[in-house]
């Protein structure tokens, strides 16, 4: 019977993961951080490791690197709330088999586990544990019972897939994307589908006017292979706004031709910057510092204001009484930080939680100068904040 090791510092997450693994009929063991995880791997052999990214003592990427250095090739599924390329891409390069974004649905986790352990397969192939004739335990397919487990191959992580029959569109889009973002461009549905089977994409852009191709159908086919990706329609601007119609067809958004650098920047801000701005790990929210041009500050603050309610709701739903907002050493010009925290603190109180802030000395001085924010507990480091919370 396959045995799975779950490595996560959150007891709640380990409990959820363990239940899903046991429901598949597999054995499960637990570790609280990378140090314990490596010790478990030395004591016994596992068929799969479910590995969290952010943990104290030793984080997931460090544990993964040490596993591979020691020659341990046990398949790994990374659990992360960070979907940015720097995290997932590095993990892919280090040798993970797949990743799953938090918060995840139980059936999504089960399918990921089965896919890695079986080298494919899904619910339609699963044989129930009560099947007659000596069938394998639940979660092992009839095909897999005959062929044995297969190791899943690590997939290349790409930021953007663009499907458009005109190569000039590919060149123009590539020229407007920052160099650190990766892009694959395809002129046919067949080549796009083939790539979707072999790689992991963050955003898929599909032109709505490809000869002999039903673009919504193609997007739906790719979506089956890329369930985490955002799907954007690339449409020619007309007198009639097509946004609602295209969203009704399954696209999450529309990028209109001819696109300009400003519209591409807005697109990038929506699908790439948001996850970098506000990252949640249990009851800790990490805010990326503002490093852009002064004229982009208002957009940065507005995005944070839009993101905070949803993220705070998730923390409250997990029954945390305290929340830590980590601004790190970053600075926010002017009085933007106090104004932002006035609104955030009101939301936190309305949800029955207590808020602490991690910020620089300059930020602490600024917050103490405002009547509405001077009572906020501010610490110089995340370690100090956690120690104060006990």
HELIX and SHEET records of a PDB file:
HELIX    1   1 UNK A   11  UNK A   23  1                                  13    
HELIX    2   2 UNK A   34  UNK A   43  1                                  10    
HELIX    3   3 UNK A   60  UNK A   69  1                                  10    
HELIX    4   4 UNK A   85  UNK A   94  1                                  10    
HELIX    5   5 UNK A  106  UNK A  118  1                                  13    
HELIX    6   6 UNK A  123  UNK A  125  5                                   3    
HELIX    7   7 UNK A  142  UNK A  147  1                                   6    
HELIX    8   8 UNK A  167  UNK A  176  1                                  10    
HELIX    9   9 UNK A  189  UNK A  198  1                                  10    
HELIX   10  10 UNK A  215  UNK A  225  1                                  11    
HELIX   11  11 UNK A  243  UNK A  248  1                                   6    
HELIX   12  12 UNK A  261  UNK A  268  1                                   8    
HELIX   13  13 UNK A  269  UNK A  273  3                                   5    
HELIX   14  14 UNK A  274  UNK A  277  1                                   4    
HELIX   15  15 UNK A  294  UNK A  296  5                                   3    
HELIX   16  16 UNK A  297  UNK A  317  1                                  21    
HELIX   17  17 UNK A  336  UNK A  350  1                                  15    
HELIX   18  18 UNK A  361  UNK A  368  1                                   8    
HELIX   19  19 UNK A  382  UNK A  389  1                                   8    
SHEET    1   A 5 UNK A  27  UNK A  31  0                                        
SHEET    2   A 5 UNK A   3  UNK A   7  1                                        
SHEET    3   A 5 UNK A  48  UNK A  52  1                                        
SHEET    4   A 5 UNK A  76  UNK A  80  1                                        
SHEET    5   A 5 UNK A  98  UNK A 101  1                                        
SHEET    1   B 5 UNK A 183  UNK A 186  0                                        
SHEET    2   B 5 UNK A 156  UNK A 163  1                                        
SHEET    3   B 5 UNK A 199  UNK A 207  1                                        
SHEET    4   B 5 UNK A 230  UNK A 236  1                                        
SHEET    5   B 5 UNK A 253  UNK A 257  1                                        
SHEET    1   C 5 UNK A 278  UNK A 281  0                                        
SHEET    2   C 5 UNK A 284  UNK A 287 -1                                        
SHEET    3   C 5 UNK A 322  UNK A 326  1                                        
SHEET    4   C 5 UNK A 354  UNK A 358  1                                        
SHEET    5   C 5 UNK A 377  UNK A 379  1                                        
END                                                                             
